[in-house]
Structure formats: structure tokens, C-alpha cells
Amino acid sequence: METMTSQIETTKVGASTVVTPRESLTYKNCEEFQNIVSALIGQHQHQIIIDGRAMALMDSKALETLLYLHDRLKERGGVLKIAALNAVCRDILIATRFINTFHIYQDIQEAIRMGT
């Protein structure tokens, strides 16, 4: 199953759902991103992987949204994973001290292999 909206794609890979923003995650698209991931959570998708390859950067709204979704999934026994971040996004997570809050992986394959 694969769906695509304007700039966010979702793909089912085994027990995981990969959500791929096709641009930076910012205040401009966080509402759409949150709605898509919240709908997946509502459909009992409990292992969601954010594919960060196309995200050049994340702003404070993106961090707030990711933290909200992380907490929502955790409450339901699920996990939010983030994969394939560039150096800028990784540095943002380090600077804000969120690097240890999220499950961060080098690529999608590693995120899938590592289970929950």
C-alpha cells in the first residue's frame, strides 16, 4: 500500500510504515505531516519510520510535532523511528538534546531490521 499527498508519501514495509516528507519539515507542512501520521496511529500502525533523506532541515515546529507523535506512539506501545537524516538535521537534534529522545538510524533498512 502506498499513498502520496502533495509532499508526503507513506509506504507499508512489513510491520512498519515509512513516512517520507519530500521536503524540509517546517511550520508550513507540519500540520499535514501530523495529520498523516496521526491517521496511521489511528489505524493501529505502531511502528512508524520517518525517512529523512529529503529533509534539508527541521524547524522548531517540526521538533514539536515529532515529539508529540513520539509520545502518542509510545503511549500506545509503538515506536517512532527517524532514518537517513543529513548532518544539519542530526546537528539540530544534538543541539536541542533530542538526539537521545528519538530512535535514530542511518537508513531505512537499519530502522526496519532493529525492530522496536
Biopython code that builds the backbone (N, CA, C, O; Angstrom):
import numpy as np
from Bio.PDB.StructureBuilder import StructureBuilder

atoms = [
    (1, "MET", "N", (0.846, -1.180, 0.000)),
    (1, "MET", "CA", (0.000, 0.000, 0.000)),
    (1, "MET", "C", (0.886, 1.235, 0.000)),
    (1, "MET", "O", (1.766, 1.374, 0.849)),
    (2, "GLU", "N", (0.661, 2.106, -0.922)),
    (2, "GLU", "CA", (1.438, 3.338, -0.999)),
    (2, "GLU", "C", (0.481, 4.481, -1.275)),
    (2, "GLU", "O", (-0.357, 4.403, -2.173)),
    (3, "THR", "N", (0.613, 5.538, -0.498)),
    (3, "THR", "CA", (-0.207, 6.711, -0.746)),
    (3, "THR", "C", (0.704, 7.920, -0.828)),
    (3, "THR", "O", (1.802, 7.941, -0.271)),
    (4, "MET", "N", (0.219, 8.920, -1.534)),
    (4, "MET", "CA", (1.035, 10.116, -1.686)),
    (4, "MET", "C", (0.134, 11.338, -1.629)),
    (4, "MET", "O", (-0.920, 11.381, -2.264)),
    (5, "THR", "N", (0.556, 12.313, -0.874)),
    (5, "THR", "CA", (-0.133, 13.587, -0.869)),
    (5, "THR", "C", (0.790, 14.554, -1.586)),
    (5, "THR", "O", (1.703, 14.135, -2.297)),
    (6, "SER", "N", (0.562, 15.819, -1.407)),
    (6, "SER", "CA", (1.370, 16.800, -2.114)),
    (6, "SER", "C", (2.870, 16.580, -1.917)),
    (6, "SER", "O", (3.609, 16.513, -2.900)),
    (7, "GLN", "N", (3.325, 16.469, -0.705)),
    (7, "GLN", "CA", (4.768, 16.340, -0.458)),
    (7, "GLN", "C", (5.112, 15.279, 0.580)),
    (7, "GLN", "O", (6.236, 15.253, 1.080)),
    (8, "ILE", "N", (4.160, 14.401, 0.913)),
    (8, "ILE", "CA", (4.412, 13.373, 1.918)),
    (8, "ILE", "C", (3.905, 12.035, 1.392)),
    (8, "ILE", "O", (2.747, 11.905, 0.994)),
    (9, "GLU", "N", (4.781, 11.059, 1.399)),
    (9, "GLU", "CA", (4.468, 9.732, 0.882)),
    (9, "GLU", "C", (4.485, 8.735, 2.033)),
    (9, "GLU", "O", (5.312, 8.854, 2.938)),
    (10, "THR", "N", (3.583, 7.752, 2.014)),
    (10, "THR", "CA", (3.611, 6.674, 3.002)),
    (10, "THR", "C", (3.672, 5.342, 2.271)),
    (10, "THR", "O", (3.018, 5.143, 1.247)),
    (11, "THR", "N", (4.473, 4.434, 2.821)),
    (11, "THR", "CA", (4.645, 3.117, 2.232)),
    (11, "THR", "C", (4.675, 2.087, 3.352)),
    (11, "THR", "O", (5.379, 2.270, 4.346)),
    (12, "LYS", "N", (3.929, 1.024, 3.200)),
    (12, "LYS", "CA", (3.917, -0.078, 4.175)),
    (12, "LYS", "C", (5.056, -1.024, 3.831)),
    (12, "LYS", "O", (5.159, -1.490, 2.697)),
    (13, "VAL", "N", (5.917, -1.311, 4.814)),
    (13, "VAL", "CA", (7.036, -2.239, 4.633)),
    (13, "VAL", "C", (6.987, -3.229, 5.791)),
    (13, "VAL", "O", (7.474, -2.930, 6.881)),
    (14, "GLY", "N", (6.409, -4.394, 5.566)),
    (14, "GLY", "CA", (6.249, -5.372, 6.638)),
    (14, "GLY", "C", (5.380, -4.803, 7.743)),
    (14, "GLY", "O", (4.270, -4.336, 7.490)),
    (15, "ALA", "N", (5.887, -4.842, 8.976)),
    (15, "ALA", "CA", (5.142, -4.317, 10.120)),
    (15, "ALA", "C", (5.312, -2.810, 10.280)),
    (15, "ALA", "O", (4.664, -2.200, 11.130)),
    (16, "SER", "N", (6.174, -2.210, 9.474)),
    (16, "SER", "CA", (6.467, -0.783, 9.587)),
    (16, "SER", "C", (5.746, 0.016, 8.507)),
    (16, "SER", "O", (5.417, -0.501, 7.439)),
    (17, "THR", "N", (5.513, 1.270, 8.808)),
    (17, "THR", "CA", (5.033, 2.219, 7.810)),
    (17, "THR", "C", (6.083, 3.306, 7.693)),
    (17, "THR", "O", (6.457, 3.933, 8.684)),
    (18, "VAL", "N", (6.557, 3.526, 6.471)),
    (18, "VAL", "CA", (7.568, 4.539, 6.216)),
    (18, "VAL", "C", (6.868, 5.799, 5.724)),
    (18, "VAL", "O", (6.119, 5.763, 4.748)),
    (19, "VAL", "N", (7.116, 6.911, 6.404)),
    (19, "VAL", "CA", (6.547, 8.205, 6.030)),
    (19, "VAL", "C", (7.699, 9.047, 5.492)),
    (19, "VAL", "O", (8.694, 9.272, 6.180)),
    (20, "THR", "N", (7.550, 9.510, 4.246)),
    (20, "THR", "CA", (8.631, 10.215, 3.577)),
    (20, "THR", "C", (8.221, 11.635, 3.207)),
    (20, "THR", "O", (7.547, 11.842, 2.198)),
    (21, "PRO", "N", (8.624, 12.619, 4.019)),
    (21, "PRO", "CA", (8.431, 14.011, 3.587)),
    (21, "PRO", "C", (9.375, 14.270, 2.410)),
    (21, "PRO", "O", (10.546, 13.897, 2.463)),
    (22, "ARG", "N", (8.874, 14.902, 1.355)),
    (22, "ARG", "CA", (9.681, 15.132, 0.175)),
    (22, "ARG", "C", (10.315, 16.518, 0.161)),
    (22, "ARG", "O", (10.785, 16.997, -0.871)),
    (23, "GLU", "N", (10.316, 17.156, 1.349)),
    (23, "GLU", "CA", (10.934, 18.469, 1.519)),
    (23, "GLU", "C", (11.238, 18.642, 2.997)),
    (23, "GLU", "O", (10.920, 17.766, 3.802)),
    (24, "SER", "N", (11.846, 19.755, 3.361)),
    (24, "SER", "CA", (12.132, 20.039, 4.767)),
    (24, "SER", "C", (10.856, 20.003, 5.585)),
    (24, "SER", "O", (9.780, 20.328, 5.084)),
    (25, "LEU", "N", (10.975, 19.611, 6.836)),
    (25, "LEU", "CA", (9.835, 19.576, 7.732)),
    (25, "LEU", "C", (9.825, 20.886, 8.519)),
    (25, "LEU", "O", (10.680, 21.119, 9.373)),
    (26, "THR", "N", (8.834, 21.743, 8.212)),
    (26, "THR", "CA", (8.759, 23.065, 8.824)),
    (26, "THR", "C", (7.313, 23.397, 9.180)),
    (26, "THR", "O", (6.400, 22.607, 8.941)),
    (27, "TYR", "N", (7.129, 24.569, 9.748)),
    (27, "TYR", "CA", (5.790, 25.022, 10.116)),
    (27, "TYR", "C", (4.830, 24.985, 8.927)),
    (27, "TYR", "O", (3.618, 24.889, 9.121)),
    (28, "LYS", "N", (5.348, 25.058, 7.711)),
    (28, "LYS", "CA", (4.499, 25.081, 6.518)),
    (28, "LYS", "C", (3.807, 23.748, 6.252)),
    (28, "LYS", "O", (2.706, 23.725, 5.703)),
    (29, "ASN", "N", (4.433, 22.649, 6.630)),
    (29, "ASN", "CA", (3.846, 21.341, 6.312)),
    (29, "ASN", "C", (3.661, 20.432, 7.527)),
    (29, "ASN", "O", (3.271, 19.275, 7.369)),
    (30, "CYS", "N", (3.932, 20.926, 8.722)),
    (30, "CYS", "CA", (3.815, 20.093, 9.922)),
    (30, "CYS", "C", (2.389, 19.646, 10.206)),
    (30, "CYS", "O", (2.176, 18.530, 10.678)),
    (31, "GLU", "N", (1.420, 20.494, 9.928)),
    (31, "GLU", "CA", (0.028, 20.104, 10.183)),
    (31, "GLU", "C", (-0.354, 18.915, 9.305)),
    (31, "GLU", "O", (-0.948, 17.951, 9.788)),
    (32, "GLU", "N", (-0.019, 18.978, 8.031)),
    (32, "GLU", "CA", (-0.301, 17.874, 7.118)),
    (32, "GLU", "C", (0.452, 16.614, 7.562)),
    (32, "GLU", "O", (-0.122, 15.525, 7.592)),
    (33, "PHE", "N", (1.720, 16.761, 7.902)),
    (33, "PHE", "CA", (2.539, 15.648, 8.367)),
    (33, "PHE", "C", (1.928, 15.012, 9.614)),
    (33, "PHE", "O", (1.800, 13.790, 9.692)),
    (34, "GLN", "N", (1.552, 15.837, 10.586)),
    (34, "GLN", "CA", (0.959, 15.327, 11.822)),
    (34, "GLN", "C", (-0.360, 14.619, 11.541)),
    (34, "GLN", "O", (-0.625, 13.569, 12.126)),
    (35, "ASN", "N", (-1.193, 15.168, 10.661)),
    (35, "ASN", "CA", (-2.468, 14.536, 10.326)),
    (35, "ASN", "C", (-2.256, 13.162, 9.703)),
    (35, "ASN", "O", (-2.980, 12.219, 10.022)),
    (36, "ILE", "N", (-1.272, 13.042, 8.818)),
    (36, "ILE", "CA", (-0.992, 11.763, 8.157)),
    (36, "ILE", "C", (-0.522, 10.731, 9.175)),
    (36, "ILE", "O", (-1.024, 9.607, 9.201)),
    (37, "VAL", "N", (0.441, 11.113, 10.015)),
    (37, "VAL", "CA", (0.967, 10.164, 10.998)),
    (37, "VAL", "C", (-0.098, 9.835, 12.044)),
    (37, "VAL", "O", (-0.194, 8.685, 12.473)),
    (38, "SER", "N", (-0.889, 10.804, 12.458)),
    (38, "SER", "CA", (-1.964, 10.542, 13.427)),
    (38, "SER", "C", (-2.981, 9.569, 12.850)),
    (38, "SER", "O", (-3.483, 8.703, 13.568)),
    (39, "ALA", "N", (-3.290, 9.699, 11.567)),
    (39, "ALA", "CA", (-4.211, 8.756, 10.914)),
    (39, "ALA", "C", (-3.627, 7.347, 10.922)),
    (39, "ALA", "O", (-4.352, 6.375, 11.137)),
    (40, "LEU", "N", (-2.334, 7.232, 10.691)),
    (40, "LEU", "CA", (-1.687, 5.919, 10.742)),
    (40, "LEU", "C", (-1.765, 5.327, 12.141)),
    (40, "LEU", "O", (-2.035, 4.137, 12.302)),
    (41, "ILE", "N", (-1.532, 6.145, 13.141)),
    (41, "ILE", "CA", (-1.636, 5.687, 14.528)),
    (41, "ILE", "C", (-3.058, 5.224, 14.810)),
    (41, "ILE", "O", (-3.269, 4.205, 15.469)),
    (42, "GLY", "N", (-4.034, 5.976, 14.307)),
    (42, "GLY", "CA", (-5.438, 5.602, 14.462)),
    (42, "GLY", "C", (-5.791, 4.295, 13.771)),
    (42, "GLY", "O", (-6.764, 3.635, 14.136)),
    (43, "GLN", "N", (-4.999, 3.921, 12.770)),
    (43, "GLN", "CA", (-5.192, 2.650, 12.053)),
    (43, "GLN", "C", (-4.338, 1.540, 12.671)),
    (43, "GLN", "O", (-4.128, 0.496, 12.054)),
    (44, "HIS", "N", (-3.855, 1.770, 13.878)),
    (44, "HIS", "CA", (-3.064, 0.808, 14.641)),
    (44, "HIS", "C", (-1.718, 0.484, 13.999)),
    (44, "HIS", "O", (-1.206, -0.627, 14.136)),
    (45, "GLN", "N", (-1.157, 1.456, 13.306)),
    (45, "GLN", "CA", (0.222, 1.325, 12.816)),
    (45, "GLN", "C", (1.113, 1.784, 13.967)),
    (45, "GLN", "O", (1.148, 2.968, 14.300)),
    (46, "HIS", "N", (1.821, 0.853, 14.561)),
    (46, "HIS", "CA", (2.583, 1.192, 15.759)),
    (46, "HIS", "C", (4.081, 1.251, 15.552)),
    (46, "HIS", "O", (4.824, 1.518, 16.497)),
    (47, "GLN", "N", (4.534, 1.010, 14.345)),
    (47, "GLN", "CA", (5.957, 1.169, 14.059)),
    (47, "GLN", "C", (6.071, 2.082, 12.833)),
    (47, "GLN", "O", (5.910, 1.640, 11.695)),
    (48, "ILE", "N", (6.348, 3.345, 13.089)),
    (48, "ILE", "CA", (6.404, 4.337, 12.024)),
    (48, "ILE", "C", (7.838, 4.837, 11.885)),
    (48, "ILE", "O", (8.481, 5.218, 12.863)),
    (49, "ILE", "N", (8.319, 4.824, 10.650)),
    (49, "ILE", "CA", (9.672, 5.269, 10.350)),
    (49, "ILE", "C", (9.586, 6.533, 9.502)),
    (49, "ILE", "O", (8.951, 6.536, 8.448)),
    (50, "ILE", "N", (10.217, 7.593, 9.956)),
    (50, "ILE", "CA", (10.295, 8.827, 9.186)),
    (50, "ILE", "C", (11.555, 8.744, 8.331)),
    (50, "ILE", "O", (12.663, 8.626, 8.855)),
    (51, "ASP", "N", (11.381, 8.807, 7.023)),
    (51, "ASP", "CA", (12.508, 8.785, 6.091)),
    (51, "ASP", "C", (12.941, 10.229, 5.868)),
    (51, "ASP", "O", (12.251, 11.001, 5.203)),
    (52, "GLY", "N", (14.096, 10.583, 6.434)),
    (52, "GLY", "CA", (14.551, 11.970, 6.404)),
    (52, "GLY", "C", (15.442, 12.347, 5.239)),
    (52, "GLY", "O", (16.015, 13.436, 5.242)),
    (53, "ARG", "N", (15.582, 11.481, 4.236)),
    (53, "ARG", "CA", (16.515, 11.747, 3.126)),
    (53, "ARG", "C", (16.278, 13.082, 2.437)),
    (53, "ARG", "O", (17.238, 13.757, 2.068)),
    (54, "ALA", "N", (15.020, 13.479, 2.255)),
    (54, "ALA", "CA", (14.733, 14.707, 1.505)),
    (54, "ALA", "C", (14.596, 15.933, 2.409)),
    (54, "ALA", "O", (14.353, 17.037, 1.922)),
    (55, "MET", "N", (14.749, 15.749, 3.703)),
    (55, "MET", "CA", (14.591, 16.853, 4.643)),
    (55, "MET", "C", (15.911, 17.596, 4.787)),
    (55, "MET", "O", (16.834, 17.095, 5.430)),
    (56, "ALA", "N", (16.014, 18.774, 4.203)),
    (56, "ALA", "CA", (17.234, 19.576, 4.325)),
    (56, "ALA", "C", (17.372, 20.137, 5.730)),
    (56, "ALA", "O", (18.483, 20.301, 6.234)),
    (57, "LEU", "N", (16.229, 20.434, 6.367)),
    (57, "LEU", "CA", (16.251, 20.955, 7.732)),
    (57, "LEU", "C", (14.927, 20.730, 8.416)),
    (57, "LEU", "O", (13.937, 20.361, 7.785)),
    (58, "MET", "N", (14.921, 20.961, 9.732)),
    (58, "MET", "CA", (13.721, 20.886, 10.565)),
    (58, "MET", "C", (13.696, 22.147, 11.407)),
    (58, "MET", "O", (14.730, 22.575, 11.919)),
    (59, "ASP", "N", (12.521, 22.745, 11.553)),
    (59, "ASP", "CA", (12.417, 23.918, 12.417)),
    (59, "ASP", "C", (11.817, 23.513, 13.765)),
    (59, "ASP", "O", (11.576, 22.332, 14.017)),
    (60, "SER", "N", (11.580, 24.499, 14.622)),
    (60, "SER", "CA", (11.077, 24.201, 15.967)),
    (60, "SER", "C", (9.691, 23.557, 15.926)),
    (60, "SER", "O", (9.378, 22.722, 16.775)),
    (61, "LYS", "N", (8.869, 23.925, 14.968)),
    (61, "LYS", "CA", (7.545, 23.305, 14.829)),
    (61, "LYS", "C", (7.691, 21.831, 14.472)),
    (61, "LYS", "O", (6.920, 21.000, 14.951)),
    (62, "ALA", "N", (8.667, 21.500, 13.641)),
    (62, "ALA", "CA", (8.915, 20.102, 13.285)),
    (62, "ALA", "C", (9.320, 19.301, 14.517)),
    (62, "ALA", "O", (8.841, 18.185, 14.720)),
    (63, "LEU", "N", (10.201, 19.866, 15.340)),
    (63, "LEU", "CA", (10.619, 19.181, 16.560)),
    (63, "LEU", "C", (9.440, 18.967, 17.502)),
    (63, "LEU", "O", (9.290, 17.897, 18.092)),
    (64, "GLU", "N", (8.616, 19.983, 17.636)),
    (64, "GLU", "CA", (7.421, 19.884, 18.476)),
    (64, "GLU", "C", (6.494, 18.782, 17.952)),
    (64, "GLU", "O", (5.970, 17.986, 18.732)),
    (65, "THR", "N", (6.296, 18.737, 16.653)),
    (65, "THR", "CA", (5.431, 17.741, 16.028)),
    (65, "THR", "C", (6.000, 16.336, 16.216)),
    (65, "THR", "O", (5.270, 15.413, 16.575)),
    (66, "LEU", "N", (7.300, 16.172, 15.974)),
    (66, "LEU", "CA", (7.927, 14.864, 16.150)),
    (66, "LEU", "C", (7.826, 14.388, 17.597)),
    (66, "LEU", "O", (7.576, 13.209, 17.848)),
    (67, "LEU", "N", (8.020, 15.293, 18.541)),
    (67, "LEU", "CA", (7.929, 14.928, 19.953)),
    (67, "LEU", "C", (6.497, 14.515, 20.313)),
    (67, "LEU", "O", (6.294, 13.537, 21.033)),
    (68, "TYR", "N", (5.515, 15.256, 19.814)),
    (68, "TYR", "CA", (4.111, 14.909, 20.053)),
    (68, "TYR", "C", (3.798, 13.511, 19.504)),
    (68, "TYR", "O", (3.193, 12.691, 20.195)),
    (69, "LEU", "N", (4.209, 13.246, 18.271)),
    (69, "LEU", "CA", (3.929, 11.949, 17.646)),
    (69, "LEU", "C", (4.683, 10.822, 18.354)),
    (69, "LEU", "O", (4.151, 9.725, 18.523)),
    (70, "HIS", "N", (5.920, 11.095, 18.765)),
    (70, "HIS", "CA", (6.711, 10.119, 19.516)),
    (70, "HIS", "C", (5.975, 9.725, 20.793)),
    (70, "HIS", "O", (5.833, 8.539, 21.091)),
    (71, "ASP", "N", (5.507, 10.719, 21.545)),
    (71, "ASP", "CA", (4.803, 10.458, 22.803)),
    (71, "ASP", "C", (3.494, 9.715, 22.567)),
    (71, "ASP", "O", (3.143, 8.810, 23.324)),
    (72, "ARG", "N", (2.778, 10.097, 21.523)),
    (72, "ARG", "CA", (1.497, 9.450, 21.200)),
    (72, "ARG", "C", (1.699, 7.974, 20.858)),
    (72, "ARG", "O", (0.943, 7.115, 21.312)),
    (73, "LEU", "N", (2.708, 7.692, 20.068)),
    (73, "LEU", "CA", (3.006, 6.297, 19.716)),
    (73, "LEU", "C", (3.465, 5.507, 20.931)),
    (73, "LEU", "O", (3.054, 4.364, 21.127)),
    (74, "LYS", "N", (4.309, 6.111, 21.735)),
    (74, "LYS", "CA", (4.835, 5.437, 22.929)),
    (74, "LYS", "C", (3.699, 5.053, 23.882)),
    (74, "LYS", "O", (3.715, 3.969, 24.466)),
    (75, "GLU", "N", (2.709, 5.947, 24.038)),
    (75, "GLU", "CA", (1.542, 5.665, 24.881)),
    (75, "GLU", "C", (0.795, 4.425, 24.416)),
    (75, "GLU", "O", (0.176, 3.732, 25.223)),
    (76, "ARG", "N", (0.849, 4.143, 23.121)),
    (76, "ARG", "CA", (0.138, 3.012, 22.536)),
    (76, "ARG", "C", (1.039, 1.798, 22.334)),
    (76, "ARG", "O", (0.661, 0.838, 21.662)),
    (77, "GLY", "N", (2.224, 1.849, 22.916)),
    (77, "GLY", "CA", (3.140, 0.725, 22.802)),
    (77, "GLY", "C", (3.890, 0.685, 21.483)),
    (77, "GLY", "O", (4.472, -0.340, 21.128)),
    (78, "GLY", "N", (3.879, 1.790, 20.758)),
    (78, "GLY", "CA", (4.547, 1.843, 19.465)),
    (78, "GLY", "C", (5.851, 2.597, 19.534)),
    (78, "GLY", "O", (6.305, 2.999, 20.606)),
    (79, "VAL", "N", (6.449, 2.783, 18.363)),
    (79, "VAL", "CA", (7.733, 3.470, 18.304)),
    (79, "VAL", "C", (7.809, 4.314, 17.035)),
    (79, "VAL", "O", (7.395, 3.895, 15.955)),
    (80, "LEU", "N", (8.350, 5.510, 17.206)),
    (80, "LEU", "CA", (8.625, 6.409, 16.082)),
    (80, "LEU", "C", (10.122, 6.372, 15.840)),
    (80, "LEU", "O", (10.913, 6.673, 16.734)),
    (81, "LYS", "N", (10.507, 5.998, 14.623)),
    (81, "LYS", "CA", (11.916, 5.936, 14.258)),
    (81, "LYS", "C", (12.189, 6.990, 13.201)),
    (81, "LYS", "O", (11.325, 7.312, 12.386)),
    (82, "ILE", "N", (13.395, 7.520, 13.227)),
    (82, "ILE", "CA", (13.799, 8.511, 12.231)),
    (82, "ILE", "C", (15.054, 7.990, 11.558)),
    (82, "ILE", "O", (16.022, 7.628, 12.226)),
    (83, "ALA", "N", (15.035, 7.953, 10.232)),
    (83, "ALA", "CA", (16.159, 7.379, 9.487)),
    (83, "ALA", "C", (16.669, 8.343, 8.430)),
    (83, "ALA", "O", (15.941, 9.207, 7.941)),
    (84, "ALA", "N", (17.934, 8.172, 8.093)),
    (84, "ALA", "CA", (18.566, 8.844, 6.953)),
    (84, "ALA", "C", (18.589, 10.368, 7.073)),
    (84, "ALA", "O", (18.363, 11.074, 6.091)),
    (85, "LEU", "N", (18.858, 10.864, 8.259)),
    (85, "LEU", "CA", (18.956, 12.313, 8.437)),
    (85, "LEU", "C", (20.286, 12.830, 7.907)),
    (85, "LEU", "O", (21.310, 12.152, 7.996)),
    (86, "ASN", "N", (20.257, 14.032, 7.357)),
    (86, "ASN", "CA", (21.512, 14.663, 6.937)),
    (86, "ASN", "C", (22.208, 15.261, 8.163)),
    (86, "ASN", "O", (21.662, 15.239, 9.266)),
    (87, "ALA", "N", (23.402, 15.788, 7.965)),
    (87, "ALA", "CA", (24.193, 16.337, 9.072)),
    (87, "ALA", "C", (23.505, 17.518, 9.742)),
    (87, "ALA", "O", (23.597, 17.674, 10.959)),
    (88, "VAL", "N", (22.815, 18.352, 8.967)),
    (88, "VAL", "CA", (22.132, 19.532, 9.538)),
    (88, "VAL", "C", (21.028, 19.093, 10.498)),
    (88, "VAL", "O", (20.951, 19.585, 11.624)),
    (89, "CYS", "N", (20.178, 18.172, 10.059)),
    (89, "CYS", "CA", (19.078, 17.709, 10.919)),
    (89, "CYS", "C", (19.612, 16.974, 12.139)),
    (89, "CYS", "O", (19.080, 17.130, 13.239)),
    (90, "ARG", "N", (20.648, 16.182, 11.960)),
    (90, "ARG", "CA", (21.262, 15.482, 13.089)),
    (90, "ARG", "C", (21.828, 16.500, 14.089)),
    (90, "ARG", "O", (21.668, 16.335, 15.298)),
    (91, "ASP", "N", (22.484, 17.544, 13.588)),
    (91, "ASP", "CA", (23.034, 18.588, 14.460)),
    (91, "ASP", "C", (21.927, 19.333, 15.203)),
    (91, "ASP", "O", (22.110, 19.725, 16.355)),
    (92, "ILE", "N", (20.789, 19.528, 14.556)),
    (92, "ILE", "CA", (19.648, 20.175, 15.224)),
    (92, "ILE", "C", (19.189, 19.314, 16.398)),
    (92, "ILE", "O", (18.909, 19.834, 17.478)),
    (93, "LEU", "N", (19.112, 18.004, 16.191)),
    (93, "LEU", "CA", (18.707, 17.107, 17.279)),
    (93, "LEU", "C", (19.745, 17.086, 18.395)),
    (93, "LEU", "O", (19.389, 16.994, 19.570)),
    (94, "ILE", "N", (21.011, 17.170, 18.042)),
    (94, "ILE", "CA", (22.074, 17.212, 19.058)),
    (94, "ILE", "C", (21.998, 18.522, 19.847)),
    (94, "ILE", "O", (22.059, 18.515, 21.077)),
    (95, "ALA", "N", (21.866, 19.635, 19.142)),
    (95, "ALA", "CA", (21.835, 20.958, 19.795)),
    (95, "ALA", "C", (20.638, 21.113, 20.723)),
    (95, "ALA", "O", (20.732, 21.774, 21.757)),
    (96, "THR", "N", (19.512, 20.504, 20.355)),
    (96, "THR", "CA", (18.302, 20.607, 21.179)),
    (96, "THR", "C", (18.213, 19.491, 22.218)),
    (96, "THR", "O", (17.283, 19.442, 23.023)),
    (97, "ARG", "N", (19.193, 18.604, 22.180)),
    (97, "ARG", "CA", (19.266, 17.452, 23.093)),
    (97, "ARG", "C", (18.134, 16.452, 22.886)),
    (97, "ARG", "O", (17.801, 15.696, 23.799)),
    (98, "PHE", "N", (17.545, 16.443, 21.703)),
    (98, "PHE", "CA", (16.520, 15.450, 21.357)),
    (98, "PHE", "C", (17.126, 14.210, 20.709)),
    (98, "PHE", "O", (16.409, 13.250, 20.426)),
    (99, "ILE", "N", (18.413, 14.216, 20.476)),
    (99, "ILE", "CA", (19.064, 13.099, 19.782)),
    (99, "ILE", "C", (18.833, 11.780, 20.524)),
    (99, "ILE", "O", (18.721, 10.728, 19.894)),
    (100, "ASN", "N", (18.762, 11.829, 21.847)),
    (100, "ASN", "CA", (18.537, 10.604, 22.625)),
    (100, "ASN", "C", (17.066, 10.331, 22.912)),
    (100, "ASN", "O", (16.721, 9.275, 23.443)),
    (101, "THR", "N", (16.204, 11.273, 22.563)),
    (101, "THR", "CA", (14.767, 11.074, 22.746)),
    (101, "THR", "C", (14.212, 10.173, 21.648)),
    (101, "THR", "O", (13.369, 9.310, 21.895)),
    (102, "PHE", "N", (14.700, 10.390, 20.441)),
    (102, "PHE", "CA", (14.197, 9.654, 19.283)),
    (102, "PHE", "C", (15.082, 8.456, 18.962)),
    (102, "PHE", "O", (16.256, 8.421, 19.330)),
    (103, "HIS", "N", (14.511, 7.485, 18.279)),
    (103, "HIS", "CA", (15.253, 6.340, 17.760)),
    (103, "HIS", "C", (15.773, 6.757, 16.387)),
    (103, "HIS", "O", (14.996, 6.892, 15.442)),
    (104, "ILE", "N", (17.087, 6.962, 16.276)),
    (104, "ILE", "CA", (17.711, 7.473, 15.057)),
    (104, "ILE", "C", (18.514, 6.352, 14.386)),
    (104, "ILE", "O", (19.275, 5.642, 15.044)),
    (105, "TYR", "N", (18.333, 6.205, 13.069)),
    (105, "TYR", "CA", (19.023, 5.164, 12.314)),
    (105, "TYR", "C", (19.678, 5.759, 11.070)),
    (105, "TYR", "O", (19.239, 6.783, 10.548)),
    (106, "GLN", "N", (20.741, 5.093, 10.607)),
    (106, "GLN", "CA", (21.472, 5.554, 9.424)),
    (106, "GLN", "C", (20.611, 5.503, 8.169)),
    (106, "GLN", "O", (20.681, 6.401, 7.330)),
    (107, "ASP", "N", (19.790, 4.448, 8.035)),
    (107, "ASP", "CA", (18.958, 4.289, 6.843)),
    (107, "ASP", "C", (17.691, 3.501, 7.177)),
    (107, "ASP", "O", (17.544, 2.980, 8.283)),
    (108, "ILE", "N", (16.790, 3.424, 6.216)),
    (108, "ILE", "CA", (15.504, 2.746, 6.404)),
    (108, "ILE", "C", (15.710, 1.271, 6.725)),
    (108, "ILE", "O", (15.048, 0.730, 7.611)),
    (109, "GLN", "N", (16.620, 0.622, 6.014)),
    (109, "GLN", "CA", (16.859, -0.806, 6.220)),
    (109, "GLN", "C", (17.274, -1.100, 7.661)),
    (109, "GLN", "O", (16.807, -2.071, 8.256)),
    (110, "GLU", "N", (18.142, -0.271, 8.219)),
    (110, "GLU", "CA", (18.564, -0.460, 9.609)),
    (110, "GLU", "C", (17.377, -0.258, 10.555)),
    (110, "GLU", "O", (17.213, -1.016, 11.511)),
    (111, "ALA", "N", (16.559, 0.746, 10.298)),
    (111, "ALA", "CA", (15.396, 1.009, 11.147)),
    (111, "ALA", "C", (14.423, -0.174, 11.128)),
    (111, "ALA", "O", (13.848, -0.528, 12.157)),
    (112, "ILE", "N", (14.248, -0.771, 9.969)),
    (112, "ILE", "CA", (13.351, -1.930, 9.856)),
    (112, "ILE", "C", (13.960, -3.137, 10.587)),
    (112, "ILE", "O", (13.268, -3.826, 11.336)),
    (113, "ARG", "N", (15.238, -3.382, 10.368)),
    (113, "ARG", "CA", (15.914, -4.535, 10.986)),
    (113, "ARG", "C", (15.935, -4.470, 12.505)),
    (113, "ARG", "O", (15.866, -5.502, 13.172)),
    (114, "MET", "N", (16.030, -3.275, 13.053)),
    (114, "MET", "CA", (16.210, -3.128, 14.502)),
    (114, "MET", "C", (14.943, -3.370, 15.309)),
    (114, "MET", "O", (15.002, -3.306, 16.537)),
    (115, "GLY", "N", (13.816, -3.642, 14.696)),
    (115, "GLY", "CA", (12.600, -3.926, 15.444)),
    (115, "GLY", "C", (12.208, -2.747, 16.318)),
    (115, "GLY", "O", (12.411, -1.591, 15.946)),
    (116, "THR", "N", (11.644, -3.049, 17.488)),
    (116, "THR", "CA", (11.211, -1.964, 18.382)),
    (116, "THR", "C", (12.134, -1.769, 19.540)),
    (116, "THR", "O", (11.900, -0.895, 20.375)),
]
sb = StructureBuilder()
sb.init_structure("model")
sb.init_model(0)
sb.init_chain("A")
sb.init_seg("    ")
for serial, (resi, resn, name, xyz) in enumerate(atoms, 1):
    if name == "N":
        sb.init_residue(resn, " ", resi, " ")
    sb.init_atom(name, np.array(xyz, "f"), 0.0, 1.0, " ", f" {name:<3s}", serial, name[0])
structure = sb.get_structure()
